[in-house]
Amino acid sequence: MGKFFAQIGEELELFAAQCGWLDATPEAPPAQRLADKHARPDTRSRRRRMLDDGNPPALPDVGHAHYLVAHWLSTGCCQAGLGGPIPLSAAELQAWQAGSGHHLLPWEWALLRQMSVAYCAARQAGTEAATPAPYDHARNAPDAPAIDRQAVEQNFRALFRNRTTTAHPAPKRSP
C-alpha cells in the first residue's frame, strides 16, 4: 500500500503545485521594471492571463483522487499569512473537518496538508516570471520518454573530453 499512497501523493502535490504556479502573479524582470517606470504593472495571476488570452490552463489528471482535490479546494488551499499565503495548519484542517462534516482518514489528512505546502511553495516561486510550470503535459505525460540521466551525463563528459583533447592536444614527449 505504501507505493499506492506515494503515487497518489505525487499526483496531488503536482496538481497543487500547478495550481499555486497558476495563481501566482509574476513580477516583471527588474530591467523591464526600470525601463517602464511609469507603466502600470499587470496584477493578474497566470491563470487569469491565460484565461483572458483564451488558453485554458493545463492541470494534471488526479484520477480517482478527485474527491481529495474537491476537499482541498473547499478548505481554501492555504491560509493568509503576514508575508503571503501559508500552508494550512492542523487546527485549520480540524476546523474544516468539524465545520464541513467530513471525516478524513489520517493519510487523506496528510495529503491535504502536503497539497497546501506544495501550493504555497509554487505560488511563492511563481512570482518569478521565468519560473517554469511544475506540470507540462508534454513533459509529464505517462507516455513521455524517460530521461536516462546517467547516459546523458556520460555523453556530456565524453563530448567535453573529446573537445579538450582536440582543442589542446597533449605535448609530445621526447624519448
Number of C-alpha atoms within 10 A of each C-alpha: 5 6 8 8 13 12 11 16 21 15 18 26 23 23 23 30 27 25 27 30 30 26 21 25 22 23 16 16 11 9 8 11 14 11 9 12 9 8 10 8 12 11 12 14 18 21 20 18 17 14 12 11 9 9 11 12 14 15 17 18 14 18 10 9 14 12 11 18 19 10 19 23 14 11 19 12 24 22 15 11 9 6 6 11 18 19 21 22 14 12 9 14 18 15 13 18 16 11 9 12 9 11 12 15 9 8 11 16 19 15 22 26 21 18 30 28 23 24 29 26 18 24 25 19 18 26 19 16 14 12 12 11 15 22 18 13 13 10 12 14 12 9 8 10 10 9 8 8 9 9 10 11 11 11 12 12 12 12 11 12 12 11 12 12 10 10 9 8 9 9 6 6 5 4 3
